[in-house]
């Protein structure tokens, strides 16, 4: 009997997943954004094979050399190959974008679920804490936390992740407030399911879609935040390559060697656009109102 009843539930879920995937593949913004992110992911994973030179190896005979057949993107103030440093810098930016947002989701999503489902004093405490963090601008809070923790890529990711937690608390709470009033939640309670089972089996699946969309959009902000922290000396420490740190050095030579700022700046813009495009595509594919 249990097997017969499980089939009608499982089949629509699989059909719904295939339908959402088809809609996602038919969204031009999602396809273009996914291609951009895949390109940078390949650069990050295979940086050691794709970079033509050691990113930290100076060439004292080619200080601030313009782009040429040997150094396609030119060299920096120490003669290091800009192309190689841009390729290896992808690792720091992608790690900051994905890991910091993962931390924010793992903290913010459960808190938002609990606040929206139980309400009362629990909701008030969690919501007020989230509002207090949201009262401080995202980047200002990230800079303050990174300065407190100390300059490093790991601390920058922690600072960005904590700063993004309130956004996911608000998203998860808002969706949970809507879902908990549905009839199937009342039916689940009447069958004797506990709070954890309802949250995990009924509420969470309905909250995941907007959370995923918010996560992709927040990754774009996290990439910008990591570059900003590195620019201020609070992110990845030299000589390890980071797009933000490259811009910090390049600003001293904008008139003499503009290519030092152009290529890392272009990489930041492209990666941010990629995350924003795929976020828009996911929103269109997963939003039932579209």
Buried (B, 14 or more C-beta within 10 A) or exposed (E): EEEEEEEEEEEEEEEEEEEBEEBBEEBEBBBBBBEBBEBBBEBBEEBEEBBEBEBBEBBEEBBBBEBEEEBBBBBBBBBBBBBBBBBBBBBBBBBBBBBBBBBBBEBBBBBBBBBBBBBEEBBEEBBEBBEEBBEEEBBEBBBBBBBEBEBBBBBBBBBBBBBBBBBBBBBBBBBBBEBBEEEEBEEBBEEEBEEEEBBEEBBBEBBBBBBBBBBBBBBBBBBBBBBBBBBBBBBBBEEBBBBBBBBBBBEEBEEEBEBBBBBBBEBBEEBBBBBBBBBBBBBBBBEEEE
